[in-house]
Amino acid sequence: MENLEGNKLIVKIQRDLAKSGIVKDKLVKDLQELRNFALAENDPTLTKVLRLTYEHISNTGTFSIPIPTDEVIEEGVEIDEMDMEDFENKRESLDYLLSLMLDRKNTSNREDLETYRDMLKEF
């Protein structure tokens, strides 16, 4: 995020997440506010990721999207995926998603944001 206030909100959300975990109503409200910064910065990918994220949390009460993997998946070969039933993994994945937003212009971060977007759309 380029906006200083937007970055401060991301850090605040991360602190709240570390302290209290995934508190649905508070988190949805903060993500909706953060989406306004993405709209102002005219970043359609970030805007969509934020909307899909707060809609997902609003509908499920949690965050069930794993951290994107860098491993290439070959046909017929399974990889170890995050256990998304584990609360700590849910918190860790959401925290990682938020950290990507702090430096979304980084190519790797951008790719992971797009992967999150695609996984959220498929959920």
mmCIF file of the C-alpha atoms, coordinates in Angstrom:
data_MODEL
# 
_entry.id   MODEL 
# 
loop_
_atom_site.group_PDB 
_atom_site.id 
_atom_site.type_symbol 
_atom_site.label_atom_id 
_atom_site.label_alt_id 
_atom_site.label_comp_id 
_atom_site.label_asym_id 
_atom_site.label_entity_id 
_atom_site.label_seq_id 
_atom_site.pdbx_PDB_ins_code 
_atom_site.Cartn_x 
_atom_site.Cartn_y 
_atom_site.Cartn_z 
_atom_site.occupancy 
_atom_site.B_iso_or_equiv 
_atom_site.pdbx_formal_charge 
_atom_site.auth_seq_id 
_atom_site.auth_comp_id 
_atom_site.auth_asym_id 
_atom_site.auth_atom_id 
_atom_site.pdbx_PDB_model_num 
ATOM 1   C CA . MET A 1 1   ? 0.000   0.000   0.000   1.00 0.00 ? 1   MET A CA 1 
ATOM 2   C CA . GLU A 1 2   ? 1.355   3.419   -0.869  1.00 0.00 ? 2   GLU A CA 1 
ATOM 3   C CA . ASN A 1 3   ? -0.848  5.385   1.528   1.00 0.00 ? 3   ASN A CA 1 
ATOM 4   C CA . LEU A 1 4   ? 0.715   5.794   4.975   1.00 0.00 ? 4   LEU A CA 1 
ATOM 5   C CA . GLU A 1 5   ? -2.672  5.609   6.704   1.00 0.00 ? 5   GLU A CA 1 
ATOM 6   C CA . GLY A 1 6   ? -3.451  2.419   4.785   1.00 0.00 ? 6   GLY A CA 1 
ATOM 7   C CA . ASN A 1 7   ? -0.151  0.900   5.929   1.00 0.00 ? 7   ASN A CA 1 
ATOM 8   C CA . LYS A 1 8   ? -0.890  1.904   9.519   1.00 0.00 ? 8   LYS A CA 1 
ATOM 9   C CA . LEU A 1 9   ? -4.265  0.171   9.263   1.00 0.00 ? 9   LEU A CA 1 
ATOM 10  C CA . ILE A 1 10  ? -2.608  -3.012  7.932   1.00 0.00 ? 10  ILE A CA 1 
ATOM 11  C CA . VAL A 1 11  ? -0.180  -3.024  10.872  1.00 0.00 ? 11  VAL A CA 1 
ATOM 12  C CA . LYS A 1 12  ? -3.078  -2.412  13.284  1.00 0.00 ? 12  LYS A CA 1 
ATOM 13  C CA . ILE A 1 13  ? -5.022  -5.331  11.799  1.00 0.00 ? 13  ILE A CA 1 
ATOM 14  C CA . GLN A 1 14  ? -1.937  -7.543  12.120  1.00 0.00 ? 14  GLN A CA 1 
ATOM 15  C CA . ARG A 1 15  ? -1.505  -6.530  15.784  1.00 0.00 ? 15  ARG A CA 1 
ATOM 16  C CA . ASP A 1 16  ? -5.180  -7.214  16.498  1.00 0.00 ? 16  ASP A CA 1 
ATOM 17  C CA . LEU A 1 17  ? -4.886  -10.560 14.742  1.00 0.00 ? 17  LEU A CA 1 
ATOM 18  C CA . ALA A 1 18  ? -1.836  -11.533 16.812  1.00 0.00 ? 18  ALA A CA 1 
ATOM 19  C CA . LYS A 1 19  ? -3.474  -10.404 20.038  1.00 0.00 ? 19  LYS A CA 1 
ATOM 20  C CA . SER A 1 20  ? -7.093  -11.539 19.642  1.00 0.00 ? 20  SER A CA 1 
ATOM 21  C CA . GLY A 1 21  ? -7.116  -13.861 16.635  1.00 0.00 ? 21  GLY A CA 1 
ATOM 22  C CA . ILE A 1 22  ? -9.791  -13.724 13.963  1.00 0.00 ? 22  ILE A CA 1 
ATOM 23  C CA . VAL A 1 23  ? -12.595 -11.594 15.388  1.00 0.00 ? 23  VAL A CA 1 
ATOM 24  C CA . LYS A 1 24  ? -15.081 -11.624 12.523  1.00 0.00 ? 24  LYS A CA 1 
ATOM 25  C CA . ASP A 1 25  ? -16.991 -8.344  12.924  1.00 0.00 ? 25  ASP A CA 1 
ATOM 26  C CA . LYS A 1 26  ? -13.936 -6.217  13.776  1.00 0.00 ? 26  LYS A CA 1 
ATOM 27  C CA . LEU A 1 27  ? -11.835 -7.776  11.039  1.00 0.00 ? 27  LEU A CA 1 
ATOM 28  C CA . VAL A 1 28  ? -14.516 -7.349  8.357   1.00 0.00 ? 28  VAL A CA 1 
ATOM 29  C CA . LYS A 1 29  ? -14.975 -3.690  9.321   1.00 0.00 ? 29  LYS A CA 1 
ATOM 30  C CA . ASP A 1 30  ? -11.202 -3.026  9.199   1.00 0.00 ? 30  ASP A CA 1 
ATOM 31  C CA . LEU A 1 31  ? -10.796 -4.803  5.852   1.00 0.00 ? 31  LEU A CA 1 
ATOM 32  C CA . GLN A 1 32  ? -13.686 -2.802  4.393   1.00 0.00 ? 32  GLN A CA 1 
ATOM 33  C CA . GLU A 1 33  ? -11.965 0.387   5.540   1.00 0.00 ? 33  GLU A CA 1 
ATOM 34  C CA . LEU A 1 34  ? -8.664  -0.818  4.074   1.00 0.00 ? 34  LEU A CA 1 
ATOM 35  C CA . ARG A 1 35  ? -10.398 -1.524  0.757   1.00 0.00 ? 35  ARG A CA 1 
ATOM 36  C CA . ASN A 1 36  ? -11.207 2.191   0.484   1.00 0.00 ? 36  ASN A CA 1 
ATOM 37  C CA . PHE A 1 37  ? -7.462  2.917   0.421   1.00 0.00 ? 37  PHE A CA 1 
ATOM 38  C CA . ALA A 1 38  ? -6.970  0.340   -2.361  1.00 0.00 ? 38  ALA A CA 1 
ATOM 39  C CA . LEU A 1 39  ? -9.804  1.955   -4.329  1.00 0.00 ? 39  LEU A CA 1 
ATOM 40  C CA . ALA A 1 40  ? -8.190  5.377   -3.922  1.00 0.00 ? 40  ALA A CA 1 
ATOM 41  C CA . GLU A 1 41  ? -4.879  3.954   -5.164  1.00 0.00 ? 41  GLU A CA 1 
ATOM 42  C CA . ASN A 1 42  ? -6.675  2.494   -8.185  1.00 0.00 ? 42  ASN A CA 1 
ATOM 43  C CA . ASP A 1 43  ? -5.361  -1.040  -7.586  1.00 0.00 ? 43  ASP A CA 1 
ATOM 44  C CA . PRO A 1 44  ? -8.032  -3.445  -8.872  1.00 0.00 ? 44  PRO A CA 1 
ATOM 45  C CA . THR A 1 45  ? -6.214  -6.610  -7.749  1.00 0.00 ? 45  THR A CA 1 
ATOM 46  C CA . LEU A 1 46  ? -5.757  -5.422  -4.176  1.00 0.00 ? 46  LEU A CA 1 
ATOM 47  C CA . THR A 1 47  ? -9.297  -4.054  -4.112  1.00 0.00 ? 47  THR A CA 1 
ATOM 48  C CA . LYS A 1 48  ? -10.693 -7.416  -5.219  1.00 0.00 ? 48  LYS A CA 1 
ATOM 49  C CA . VAL A 1 49  ? -8.509  -9.406  -2.787  1.00 0.00 ? 49  VAL A CA 1 
ATOM 50  C CA . LEU A 1 50  ? -9.730  -7.249  0.093   1.00 0.00 ? 50  LEU A CA 1 
ATOM 51  C CA . ARG A 1 51  ? -13.389 -7.590  -0.907  1.00 0.00 ? 51  ARG A CA 1 
ATOM 52  C CA . LEU A 1 52  ? -13.112 -11.347 -1.376  1.00 0.00 ? 52  LEU A CA 1 
ATOM 53  C CA . THR A 1 53  ? -11.271 -11.647 1.943   1.00 0.00 ? 53  THR A CA 1 
ATOM 54  C CA . TYR A 1 54  ? -13.846 -9.789  4.024   1.00 0.00 ? 54  TYR A CA 1 
ATOM 55  C CA . GLU A 1 55  ? -16.703 -11.565 2.239   1.00 0.00 ? 55  GLU A CA 1 
ATOM 56  C CA . HIS A 1 56  ? -15.007 -14.923 2.944   1.00 0.00 ? 56  HIS A CA 1 
ATOM 57  C CA . ILE A 1 57  ? -14.534 -14.064 6.620   1.00 0.00 ? 57  ILE A CA 1 
ATOM 58  C CA . SER A 1 58  ? -18.070 -12.714 6.869   1.00 0.00 ? 58  SER A CA 1 
ATOM 59  C CA . ASN A 1 59  ? -19.512 -15.913 5.357   1.00 0.00 ? 59  ASN A CA 1 
ATOM 60  C CA . THR A 1 60  ? -17.305 -18.466 7.148   1.00 0.00 ? 60  THR A CA 1 
ATOM 61  C CA . GLY A 1 61  ? -16.403 -16.676 10.391  1.00 0.00 ? 61  GLY A CA 1 
ATOM 62  C CA . THR A 1 62  ? -12.745 -17.472 9.767   1.00 0.00 ? 62  THR A CA 1 
ATOM 63  C CA . PHE A 1 63  ? -10.014 -17.471 7.101   1.00 0.00 ? 63  PHE A CA 1 
ATOM 64  C CA . SER A 1 64  ? -9.652  -20.850 5.383   1.00 0.00 ? 64  SER A CA 1 
ATOM 65  C CA . ILE A 1 65  ? -7.248  -20.028 2.548   1.00 0.00 ? 65  ILE A CA 1 
ATOM 66  C CA . PRO A 1 66  ? -3.741  -21.525 2.849   1.00 0.00 ? 66  PRO A CA 1 
ATOM 67  C CA . ILE A 1 67  ? -0.509  -19.656 2.171   1.00 0.00 ? 67  ILE A CA 1 
ATOM 68  C CA . PRO A 1 68  ? 0.346   -20.066 -1.527  1.00 0.00 ? 68  PRO A CA 1 
ATOM 69  C CA . THR A 1 69  ? 3.028   -22.636 -2.163  1.00 0.00 ? 69  THR A CA 1 
ATOM 70  C CA . ASP A 1 70  ? 6.078   -22.091 -4.355  1.00 0.00 ? 70  ASP A CA 1 
ATOM 71  C CA . GLU A 1 71  ? 6.292   -25.779 -5.183  1.00 0.00 ? 71  GLU A CA 1 
ATOM 72  C CA . VAL A 1 72  ? 5.335   -26.932 -8.638  1.00 0.00 ? 72  VAL A CA 1 
ATOM 73  C CA . ILE A 1 73  ? 2.634   -29.561 -8.386  1.00 0.00 ? 73  ILE A CA 1 
ATOM 74  C CA . GLU A 1 74  ? 3.185   -32.443 -10.773 1.00 0.00 ? 74  GLU A CA 1 
ATOM 75  C CA . GLU A 1 75  ? 0.274   -34.530 -11.919 1.00 0.00 ? 75  GLU A CA 1 
ATOM 76  C CA . GLY A 1 76  ? -0.287  -37.395 -9.514  1.00 0.00 ? 76  GLY A CA 1 
ATOM 77  C CA . VAL A 1 77  ? 2.056   -35.981 -6.860  1.00 0.00 ? 77  VAL A CA 1 
ATOM 78  C CA . GLU A 1 78  ? 0.557   -34.602 -3.684  1.00 0.00 ? 78  GLU A CA 1 
ATOM 79  C CA . ILE A 1 79  ? 2.256   -31.962 -1.597  1.00 0.00 ? 79  ILE A CA 1 
ATOM 80  C CA . ASP A 1 80  ? 1.773   -31.256 2.067   1.00 0.00 ? 80  ASP A CA 1 
ATOM 81  C CA . GLU A 1 81  ? -0.802  -28.518 2.419   1.00 0.00 ? 81  GLU A CA 1 
ATOM 82  C CA . MET A 1 82  ? -1.442  -26.384 5.452   1.00 0.00 ? 82  MET A CA 1 
ATOM 83  C CA . ASP A 1 83  ? -3.966  -27.869 7.833   1.00 0.00 ? 83  ASP A CA 1 
ATOM 84  C CA . MET A 1 84  ? -6.597  -25.148 7.560   1.00 0.00 ? 84  MET A CA 1 
ATOM 85  C CA . GLU A 1 85  ? -8.511  -26.639 10.483  1.00 0.00 ? 85  GLU A CA 1 
ATOM 86  C CA . ASP A 1 86  ? -5.670  -25.411 12.718  1.00 0.00 ? 86  ASP A CA 1 
ATOM 87  C CA . PHE A 1 87  ? -6.457  -21.924 14.060  1.00 0.00 ? 87  PHE A CA 1 
ATOM 88  C CA . GLU A 1 88  ? -2.781  -20.898 14.067  1.00 0.00 ? 88  GLU A CA 1 
ATOM 89  C CA . ASN A 1 89  ? -2.469  -21.712 10.355  1.00 0.00 ? 89  ASN A CA 1 
ATOM 90  C CA . LYS A 1 90  ? -5.547  -19.598 9.599   1.00 0.00 ? 90  LYS A CA 1 
ATOM 91  C CA . ARG A 1 91  ? -4.110  -16.665 11.525  1.00 0.00 ? 91  ARG A CA 1 
ATOM 92  C CA . GLU A 1 92  ? -0.690  -17.144 9.926   1.00 0.00 ? 92  GLU A CA 1 
ATOM 93  C CA . SER A 1 93  ? -2.127  -17.226 6.406   1.00 0.00 ? 93  SER A CA 1 
ATOM 94  C CA . LEU A 1 94  ? -4.192  -14.074 6.963   1.00 0.00 ? 94  LEU A CA 1 
ATOM 95  C CA . ASP A 1 95  ? -1.189  -12.324 8.505   1.00 0.00 ? 95  ASP A CA 1 
ATOM 96  C CA . TYR A 1 96  ? 0.903   -13.295 5.474   1.00 0.00 ? 96  TYR A CA 1 
ATOM 97  C CA . LEU A 1 97  ? -1.769  -11.940 3.122   1.00 0.00 ? 97  LEU A CA 1 
ATOM 98  C CA . LEU A 1 98  ? -1.739  -8.634  5.003   1.00 0.00 ? 98  LEU A CA 1 
ATOM 99  C CA . SER A 1 99  ? 2.065   -8.450  4.865   1.00 0.00 ? 99  SER A CA 1 
ATOM 100 C CA . LEU A 1 100 ? 1.909   -8.842  1.065   1.00 0.00 ? 100 LEU A CA 1 
ATOM 101 C CA . MET A 1 101 ? -0.217  -5.700  0.948   1.00 0.00 ? 101 MET A CA 1 
ATOM 102 C CA . LEU A 1 102 ? 2.513   -3.636  2.599   1.00 0.00 ? 102 LEU A CA 1 
ATOM 103 C CA . ASP A 1 103 ? 4.790   -4.180  -0.433  1.00 0.00 ? 103 ASP A CA 1 
ATOM 104 C CA . ARG A 1 104 ? 2.432   -5.189  -3.199  1.00 0.00 ? 104 ARG A CA 1 
ATOM 105 C CA . LYS A 1 105 ? 4.682   -3.834  -5.965  1.00 0.00 ? 105 LYS A CA 1 
ATOM 106 C CA . ASN A 1 106 ? 7.235   -6.584  -5.258  1.00 0.00 ? 106 ASN A CA 1 
ATOM 107 C CA . THR A 1 107 ? 6.835   -9.148  -8.057  1.00 0.00 ? 107 THR A CA 1 
ATOM 108 C CA . SER A 1 108 ? 6.687   -12.183 -5.740  1.00 0.00 ? 108 SER A CA 1 
ATOM 109 C CA . ASN A 1 109 ? 4.211   -10.469 -3.452  1.00 0.00 ? 109 ASN A CA 1 
ATOM 110 C CA . ARG A 1 110 ? 2.054   -9.503  -6.423  1.00 0.00 ? 110 ARG A CA 1 
ATOM 111 C CA . GLU A 1 111 ? 2.015   -13.100 -7.638  1.00 0.00 ? 111 GLU A CA 1 
ATOM 112 C CA . ASP A 1 112 ? 0.978   -14.327 -4.182  1.00 0.00 ? 112 ASP A CA 1 
ATOM 113 C CA . LEU A 1 113 ? -1.773  -11.686 -4.003  1.00 0.00 ? 113 LEU A CA 1 
ATOM 114 C CA . GLU A 1 114 ? -3.079  -12.930 -7.344  1.00 0.00 ? 114 GLU A CA 1 
ATOM 115 C CA . THR A 1 115 ? -2.928  -16.525 -6.068  1.00 0.00 ? 115 THR A CA 1 
ATOM 116 C CA . TYR A 1 116 ? -4.900  -15.554 -2.954  1.00 0.00 ? 116 TYR A CA 1 
ATOM 117 C CA . ARG A 1 117 ? -7.428  -13.800 -5.221  1.00 0.00 ? 117 ARG A CA 1 
ATOM 118 C CA . ASP A 1 118 ? -7.847  -16.932 -7.319  1.00 0.00 ? 118 ASP A CA 1 
ATOM 119 C CA . MET A 1 119 ? -8.163  -19.232 -4.280  1.00 0.00 ? 119 MET A CA 1 
ATOM 120 C CA . LEU A 1 120 ? -10.726 -16.914 -2.686  1.00 0.00 ? 120 LEU A CA 1 
ATOM 121 C CA . LYS A 1 121 ? -12.759 -16.870 -5.902  1.00 0.00 ? 121 LYS A CA 1 
ATOM 122 C CA . GLU A 1 122 ? -12.702 -20.685 -6.028  1.00 0.00 ? 122 GLU A CA 1 
ATOM 123 C CA . PHE A 1 123 ? -13.625 -21.189 -2.354  1.00 0.00 ? 123 PHE A CA 1 
# 
